[in-house]
Amino acid sequence: MANKENFGSKFGIIAAAAGSAIGLGNIYRFPCEAGANGGGAFFIVYLAIVILMGLPLMLSEFVIGRRSGKNPVGAFKALAPESKGWGVIGYLGVLAAFLILAFYSTVAGWTIDAVGKSIINYYHGLDKDTIQGDFNNLMNESWQPILSEGIFIFLTAFVIVKGVTKGIEKYSKILMPILLGILIVLCIKSLTLPGAGKGISFFLKPDFSKITGKVLISALGQAFFSLSLGMGCLITYGSYIAKKDNLTSTAFAVCISDTLIAILAGIVIFPAAFTFGIRPEAGNELAFVTLPMLFNQMVGGYFFCLIFFLLLTIAALTSSISLLEVPVLYLTEQLKTSRKKATIYSAIGAFVLCVISSESLHADTPLKLFGLNVFEALDTFSSTFLLTVGGLLTVIFLGWKMKKADFYDEYTNGGKVNIGLRKIIYFIIKFIAPVAITVILITQFIK
């Protein structure tokens, strides 16, 4: 514990935690989920979940991580040494992070492929059908996606090996502000397109009749995925937060940043989708077909296309760094493996599973689980089960197992920070969040 690294600055904490949350979950997955679940109906449910449950859950994980100073598995064992069963929450988090990293790297490989095509100005002058056909062909190739995925995982491992301050914090502080600036520029352009009005209306105007059990569970899964909840990342990062830092302001800043990026991504994607005749529920095509079409309409489109896909790769990298750090910290602390070996083992394992995930996207794939290809199965299982169940057990642990005095002590930095919301936050963690998550989970089984 004495030699454990901490984040070096307040901005570094926020940049790293926001980097974990902000990534493909916002720019790629959020528009896909919103498009498939009624647009505005999904958005309003998602926003409510972030405010009412996302923030308290994030604080819960920060508290558990900093209080214990350990990895997710070690954290629950340290805080409840007499009840070994609680350690299963940590194992669920490590498993979730590993599985998410596998299919996440598959998508990140597509962004690296898009960077390469942007460099040679491949998209210039192409129509929607050609770009869409090219993307479909990529899904059925083997070596090109695998090469891109390998490069991405290597880059992730490169940062992790360098440690917390010289790796995770350093790169997060540089990359995240740049991504925000580019997104704002793209939003301004997207709002000038002919389909902007219809796209914004679809995205931000809720039709409450479309709120179903499926929308609720999808919004919950997306909120957990986007905020990095239930996957051990925030417990891991919480263990690196110094005792003097304010957890509440950090969590607020991360939630606001994450939601802002998701909103900006929707404002970029949906006007362009309606302008170019792409269905809002089209999924992968929203990012990898819609955006190249948008760039073709822009002055300086070559530059913005290149820089956007490069930064999308970077955003994916800041998230994958937090995901890989979870099993690495587990191996180094629980199994006493060196950081270098733990990184190599975790990266190789993730790459193997990533290859299987990528190959399962082929049209004639035999790689299926429960009727879904492996890519879809990993996504569905992790986001709608592992994350939500892990989050549910986390709030139960903090609200009903951990002493209230210990929570207040850690939350207020030993009484040095006067936080008026602490009773409300604790009430939500103990009573509201467990019931709400349980109800939403049950709705997925009700037709």
C-alpha positions in Angstrom: 0.0 0.0 0.0 2.8 2.4 0.8 4.3 2.2 -2.6 1.0 2.2 -4.5 0.8 4.9 -7.2 -1.8 7.6 -7.0 -3.1 10.1 -9.6 -1.0 13.2 -9.5 -3.7 15.9 -10.0 -7.4 16.6 -9.8 -7.6 17.1 -13.5 -5.7 13.9 -14.0 -8.2 12.0 -11.9 -11.2 13.4 -13.9 -9.4 13.0 -17.3 -8.6 9.3 -16.5 -12.1 8.5 -15.0 -13.8 10.4 -17.8 -11.5 8.7 -20.3 -12.7 5.4 -19.0 -16.3 6.4 -19.4 -16.0 8.4 -22.6 -15.1 6.3 -25.6 -16.9 4.0 -28.1 -19.7 3.7 -25.5 -20.7 7.3 -26.2 -19.8 7.9 -29.8 -20.5 4.4 -31.2 -22.7 2.5 -28.8 -25.0 5.3 -27.5 -26.3 6.4 -30.9 -26.8 2.7 -31.8 -28.8 2.0 -28.6 -30.8 5.2 -28.9 -31.6 4.6 -32.6 -32.8 1.0 -31.9 -34.9 2.0 -28.8 -37.0 5.0 -29.9 -34.6 7.9 -29.9 -36.0 10.5 -27.5 -37.7 7.8 -25.3 -34.4 6.1 -24.8 -32.6 9.3 -24.2 -34.9 10.5 -21.4 -34.8 7.1 -19.6 -31.0 7.1 -20.0 -30.6 10.6 -18.6 -32.8 9.7 -15.6 -30.8 6.6 -14.9 -27.5 8.5 -15.0 -28.8 11.1 -12.6 -30.6 8.8 -10.1 -28.4 5.8 -10.2 -25.3 6.4 -12.2 -23.9 9.1 -9.9 -24.5 7.2 -6.6 -23.1 4.0 -8.1 -20.0 5.8 -9.3 -19.5 7.3 -5.8 -20.0 3.8 -4.4 -17.3 2.3 -6.5 -14.9 5.2 -5.8 -15.5 4.8 -2.1 -14.9 1.1 -2.1 -11.8 1.5 -4.2 -10.2 4.3 -2.2 -11.3 2.9 1.2 -9.6 -0.5 0.4 -6.8 0.8 -1.8 -7.1 -2.5 -3.7 -8.3 -4.2 -6.9 -12.0 -5.1 -7.2 -11.5 -8.6 -5.8 -9.1 -7.5 -3.0 -11.4 -4.5 -2.2 -14.4 -6.5 -1.2 -12.3 -9.1 0.7 -10.5 -6.3 2.6 -13.8 -4.5 3.5 -15.6 -7.7 4.5 -12.9 -10.1 5.7 -15.3 -12.2 7.7 -17.6 -12.8 4.8 -15.7 -14.2 1.9 -18.7 -14.5 -0.4 -18.7 -10.7 -1.1 -15.5 -11.2 -3.1 -17.7 -12.6 -6.0 -18.6 -9.0 -6.8 -15.0 -8.3 -7.5 -14.7 -11.4 -9.7 -17.8 -10.3 -11.7 -16.1 -6.9 -12.3 -12.9 -8.5 -13.5 -14.7 -10.9 -15.8 -16.9 -8.1 -17.1 -13.9 -5.8 -17.9 -12.1 -8.7 -19.7 -15.1 -9.7 -21.8 -15.9 -6.1 -22.7 -12.3 -5.5 -23.7 -12.6 -8.4 -26.1 -15.6 -7.1 -28.1 -14.6 -3.5 -27.5 -11.3 -4.1 -29.3 -13.2 -5.6 -32.2 -15.0 -2.2 -32.8 -11.8 -0.3 -32.0 -10.1 -2.3 -34.8 -12.7 -0.9 -37.2 -11.7 2.6 -36.1 -8.1 1.9 -36.9 -9.1 0.6 -40.3 -11.1 3.8 -40.8 -8.0 5.9 -39.9 -6.0 4.0 -42.5 -8.6 4.7 -45.1 -8.9 8.3 -44.1 -5.1 8.8 -44.5 -5.3 7.8 -48.2 -8.6 9.8 -48.7 -10.4 6.6 -49.5 -13.9 7.9 -48.6 -13.7 10.9 -50.9 -16.5 11.0 -53.5 -18.0 7.6 -52.4 -21.8 7.3 -52.1 -23.6 5.7 -49.2 -24.1 2.3 -50.9 -20.4 2.0 -51.7 -19.3 2.9 -48.1 -21.9 0.6 -46.6 -20.8 -2.2 -48.9 -17.2 -1.7 -48.0 -18.0 -1.8 -44.3 -20.1 -5.0 -44.8 -17.1 -6.6 -46.6 -14.9 -5.7 -43.6 -17.2 -7.7 -41.4 -16.5 -10.8 -43.5 -12.7 -10.5 -43.8 -10.3 -12.1 -41.4 -6.7 -10.8 -41.5 -7.4 -7.1 -41.9 -9.7 -6.8 -38.8 -7.4 -9.1 -36.8 -4.4 -6.9 -37.6 -6.2 -3.8 -36.6 -7.4 -5.4 -33.4 -3.8 -6.6 -32.6 -2.5 -3.1 -33.1 -5.1 -1.6 -30.8 -4.5 -4.1 -28.0 -0.8 -3.5 -28.3 -1.3 0.2 -27.9 -3.4 -0.4 -24.8 -0.8 -2.6 -23.3 1.9 -0.1 -24.0 0.2 2.5 -21.9 -0.7 0.1 -19.1 2.9 -1.1 -18.7 4.0 2.5 -18.0 1.9 2.7 -14.9 -0.7 5.2 -13.5 0.9 8.6 -13.7 3.2 8.1 -16.6 0.8 6.1 -18.6 -2.9 6.3 -17.8 -3.0 9.9 -16.4 -0.5 11.4 -18.8 -2.3 10.2 -22.0 -5.8 10.9 -20.7 -5.0 14.5 -19.9 -3.8 15.2 -23.4 -6.3 13.3 -25.5 -9.7 13.9 -23.9 -9.9 17.7 -24.4 -9.0 17.3 -28.1 -11.8 14.9 -28.6 -14.3 17.3 -27.1 -13.2 20.1 -29.4 -13.5 18.0 -32.6 -17.0 16.8 -31.6 -18.2 20.4 -31.1 -17.0 21.3 -34.6 -18.8 18.3 -36.1 -22.0 19.1 -34.2 -22.0 22.6 -35.7 -21.6 21.1 -39.2 -24.2 18.4 -38.7 -26.8 20.9 -37.5 -26.6 22.7 -40.9 -27.6 19.6 -42.9 -31.0 19.3 -44.5 -32.1 16.5 -42.2 -31.0 18.2 -39.0 -34.5 19.0 -37.8 -35.8 15.5 -38.2 -32.7 14.0 -36.6 -32.7 16.3 -33.6 -36.5 15.7 -33.1 -36.0 11.9 -33.2 -33.1 12.1 -30.8 -34.3 14.6 -28.2 -38.1 14.6 -28.4 -39.4 11.7 -26.4 -42.4 9.6 -27.3 -43.3 8.2 -23.9 -45.4 5.5 -25.5 -42.2 3.9 -26.7 -40.8 3.3 -23.2 -41.0 -0.5 -22.7 -39.2 -3.0 -20.6 -36.7 -3.4 -23.5 -36.0 0.3 -23.5 -35.5 0.3 -19.7 -33.0 -2.5 -19.7 -31.2 -1.1 -22.7 -30.9 2.3 -21.1 -29.7 0.8 -17.9 -27.1 -1.4 -19.7 -25.9 1.6 -21.7 -25.6 3.8 -18.6 -23.6 1.2 -16.8 -21.5 0.5 -19.9 -20.9 4.2 -20.7 -20.1 5.2 -17.1 -17.9 2.1 -16.6 -20.1 0.9 -13.8 -20.0 -2.7 -12.6 -16.8 -3.6 -14.5 -14.3 -2.9 -11.8 -12.8 0.1 -13.6 -13.9 2.7 -11.1 -13.0 0.6 -8.1 -9.6 0.2 -9.6 -9.2 3.9 -10.4 -10.7 4.7 -7.0 -7.8 2.9 -5.4 -5.5 5.4 -7.1 -7.3 8.5 -5.8 -5.5 10.3 -3.0 -7.3 10.8 0.4 -7.4 14.5 0.0 -9.4 14.5 -3.3 -13.1 15.2 -3.3 -15.0 12.1 -4.6 -18.3 13.9 -5.2 -16.9 16.6 -7.4 -14.9 14.0 -9.3 -18.0 11.8 -9.9 -20.1 14.9 -10.9 -17.5 16.0 -13.4 -17.2 12.5 -14.9 -21.0 12.0 -15.2 -21.5 15.5 -16.8 -18.6 14.9 -19.2 -19.8 11.5 -20.2 -23.4 12.6 -20.8 -22.3 15.7 -22.7 -20.2 13.6 -25.1 -23.1 11.2 -25.6 -25.4 14.1 -26.4 -22.9 15.6 -28.8 -22.4 12.2 -30.5 -26.2 12.0 -31.0 -26.3 15.5 -32.4 -23.5 14.6 -34.9 -25.0 11.2 -35.9 -28.8 11.6 -36.2 -29.0 14.7 -38.4 -26.5 13.1 -40.7 -28.4 9.8 -40.7 -31.7 11.4 -41.7 -30.0 13.5 -44.3 -28.3 10.5 -46.0 -31.2 8.1 -45.6 -29.7 5.8 -43.1 -32.2 4.2 -40.6 -31.6 5.4 -37.1 -31.7 1.8 -35.8 -29.0 0.8 -38.3 -26.5 0.0 -35.6 -22.8 -0.1 -36.7 -23.6 1.9 -39.9 -24.4 5.0 -37.9 -20.8 5.6 -37.1 -18.9 3.9 -39.9 -21.2 4.9 -42.8 -22.9 8.1 -41.6 -19.8 9.9 -40.5 -17.8 9.4 -43.8 -20.9 10.8 -45.6 -20.9 13.8 -43.4 -17.2 14.4 -44.0 -17.8 14.3 -47.7 -20.1 17.3 -47.3 -17.6 19.4 -45.3 -15.0 21.9 -46.4 -11.8 20.4 -45.2 -13.5 17.0 -45.0 -10.3 15.1 -45.5 -8.8 16.7 -42.4 -11.9 16.2 -40.2 -12.4 12.6 -41.4 -8.8 11.7 -40.5 -8.7 13.6 -37.2 -12.1 12.3 -36.1 -11.4 8.6 -36.6 -8.0 9.1 -35.1 -9.6 10.6 -32.0 -12.3 8.0 -32.0 -9.5 5.5 -31.8 -7.9 7.5 -29.0 -11.2 7.7 -27.1 -11.5 3.9 -27.5 -8.0 3.7 -26.2 -8.7 5.7 -23.0 -11.5 3.3 -22.2 -9.6 0.1 -23.1 -6.8 1.3 -20.8 -9.2 1.2 -17.8 -10.6 -2.1 -18.9 -7.1 -3.8 -19.2 -6.0 -2.2 -15.9 -8.7 -4.2 -14.1 -7.3 -7.7 -14.7 -3.7 -6.4 -14.6 -4.2 -4.9 -11.1 -5.9 -8.1 -10.0 -3.0 -10.2 -11.2 -0.4 -8.0 -9.6 -2.1 -7.7 -6.2 -3.9 -11.0 -5.8 -1.4 -13.3 -7.6 1.7 -11.2 -7.1 2.5 -11.2 -10.8 4.8 -8.4 -12.1 3.1 -5.6 -13.9 4.8 -6.4 -17.2 3.8 -10.1 -17.1 0.3 -9.3 -15.9 -0.1 -6.9 -18.9 1.2 -9.5 -21.4 -1.0 -12.3 -20.1 -4.2 -10.1 -20.0 -3.5 -8.6 -23.4 -2.9 -12.0 -25.1 -6.1 -13.4 -23.5 -8.1 -10.4 -24.6 -6.7 -10.7 -28.2 -7.6 -14.4 -28.5 -11.2 -13.7 -27.4 -11.3 -10.6 -29.6 -10.3 -12.7 -32.7 -13.1 -15.1 -31.9 -15.5 -12.2 -31.5 -14.4 -10.7 -34.8 -14.6 -14.0 -36.7 -18.2 -14.5 -35.4 -19.3 -11.5 -37.5 -18.9 -13.4 -40.7 -22.2 -14.0 -42.5 -21.9 -17.8 -42.4 -20.3 -18.0 -38.9 -20.8 -21.1 -36.8 -19.5 -19.1 -33.8 -22.8 -18.6 -31.9 -24.0 -18.6 -28.3 -27.8 -18.8 -27.5 -28.7 -17.8 -31.1 -26.3 -14.8 -31.1 -22.9 -14.5 -32.7 -20.0 -14.3 -30.1 -19.7 -10.5 -30.6 -23.4 -9.9 -29.8 -23.3 -12.5 -27.0 -20.4 -10.8 -25.3 -22.0 -7.4 -25.6 -25.4 -8.6 -24.4 -24.1 -10.8 -21.5 -21.8 -8.2 -20.2 -24.0 -5.1 -20.4 -27.3 -6.5 -19.5 -26.2 -9.1 -16.9 -22.7 -8.7 -15.5 -22.7 -4.9 -15.2 -26.2 -4.6 -13.8 -25.9 -7.6 -11.4 -22.4 -6.3 -10.4 -23.9 -2.8 -9.8 -26.8 -4.2 -7.9 -24.5 -6.3 -5.6 -22.2 -3.3 -5.1 -25.0 -1.0 -3.8 -26.3 -3.8 -1.6 -22.8 -4.3 -0.2 -22.3 -0.6 0.5 -25.8 0.1 1.8 -26.3 -3.0 3.9 -22.9 -4.5 4.6 -20.5 -1.6 4.9 -20.9 0.5 8.0 -22.6 3.9 7.4 -19.9 5.6 9.4 -17.2 4.1 7.2 -19.0 5.3 4.1 -19.4 8.9 5.5 -15.8 8.9 6.6 -14.4 8.0 3.2 -17.0 10.0 1.3 -16.2 13.2 3.3 -12.4 12.7 3.5 -12.6 12.0 7.2 -15.0 14.8 7.8 -12.8 17.4 6.1 -15.3 17.9 3.2 -18.8 19.0 4.2 -21.1 17.3 1.6 -24.8 18.2 2.2 -26.0 15.5 -0.2 -24.4 12.6 1.7 -27.7 11.5 3.3 -29.6 11.7 0.0 -26.8 9.8 -1.8 -26.7 7.1 0.9 -30.5 6.8 0.9 -30.4 6.2 -2.9 -27.6 3.7 -2.6 -29.3 1.8 0.2 -33.0 1.8 -0.8 -33.7 3.3 -4.3 -30.9 1.9 -6.5 -31.3 -1.8 -5.4 -35.1 -1.7 -6.0 -34.9 0.2 -9.3 -32.1 -2.1 -10.7 -34.0 -5.2 -9.7 -37.3 -4.0 -11.2 -35.6 -3.1 -14.5 -33.8 -6.5 -14.6 -37.1 -8.3 -14.1 -38.7 -6.3 -16.9 -36.5 -8.0 -19.5 -38.2 -11.3 -18.7 -41.7 -9.9 -19.2 -42.9 -10.0 -22.7 
